[in-house]
Amino acid sequence: MAKKKKKGGGGMSGDEWLITFGDLVTLLLTFFVLLLSMASMDRSTLSRITIFSDDIGFLSYRSAGRVPQHIKFIIDALDKPWEVLEKQQRIKDLLFPDDILPEELSRSTLNENLHVLERPEGVALVLTDKLLFSTGSAQLGPQARPILTAIGEVLQYMSAPINVSGYTDSVGGDAAGNYRLSGERALAVLQHFLSQGIPGERFSVSGYGPNWPIADNASTDGRAQNRRVEILLKTTPWLGAYTQ
C-alpha cells in the first residue's frame, strides 16, 4: 500500500525564522538609538522657550501686517536675547531716531545711559536715572516721556510679560528710603506705559534699592549706572523655573 504524502505546511522550515527575528531586533535597536540621541541633545537647546501668542509669535493684538518695519526689526532682535549685544546700537537707533530724540538729549548721552542686555528670562532695557529723573526724585523728567513713549510703542505690539524694576546706588545702604525711591520710580515708568493703553495685567513692578548693582559703587560713574530702571521683557523664561 502506497504511503500518503505529507501535506506541505505554510510555516517556515529550518532556520528561516531567524531572518524575521533579526529584522525585529534591528528595528528595536534603531528605536533605542533614536531615543538616546534625543535624550542627549544639548541642554541649551531645551533650556529656553519663547512665549508665543496664538498665531503671530509674540506680536500681540494688532495685525502682523500692520507692524511698522522698524518695530518689526526691534521685535525680531528682542526675540533672540543672545544676539542683542551685537545689535543693541541698531536697536537704539531704531527706537530713537533723530526726529523723536529730545533736543536737550544728545545721541552720545543716550548711548551711555541706555543699555540692551540679555537676561535669563529675556531682554532688559536698562535706563539710568539721568534719562528719566532728577536727583532723588520719582517724577518723570521732560526728556523721559518721549523716551518711554518710544519704548511703549514697541511694547504695544508684543504680548510678553513685563517687569519694571527700580534700583538705587549704595549711598545710604539698606535704608528704607532707597527701597521706597526705587519702587516709586518703577511705578512712575509703569504709569506712563499704562497711559499708552498697554494692558496692566502684563506688568509686574519691583523696587530693589541698592541690591543687584551692575557697576562698581566705589566710583561716581559706577553709582550713576546703578541708579536705573530696568524694563524686562520676559520673552524666554527658563524651563528650569517650572521643573525640578
Secondary structure as UniProt FT lines:
FT   TURN            14..16
FT   HELIX           17..39
FT   HELIX           43..46
FT   TURN            57..58
FT   HELIX           64..66
FT   HELIX           69..78
FT   HELIX           81..83
FT   HELIX           84..95
FT   TURN            98..100
FT   TURN            103..104
FT   HELIX           107..113
FT   STRAND          114..119
FT   TURN            120..121
FT   STRAND          122..128
FT   HELIX           129..132
FT   TURN            135..136
FT   TURN            142..143
FT   HELIX           144..155
FT   TURN            156..157
FT   STRAND          162..167
FT   TURN            171..174
FT   HELIX           176..195
FT   TURN            196..197
FT   HELIX           200..202
FT   STRAND          203..207
FT   TURN            209..210
FT   TURN            217..218
FT   HELIX           220..226
FT   STRAND          228..233
FT   HELIX           239..241
//
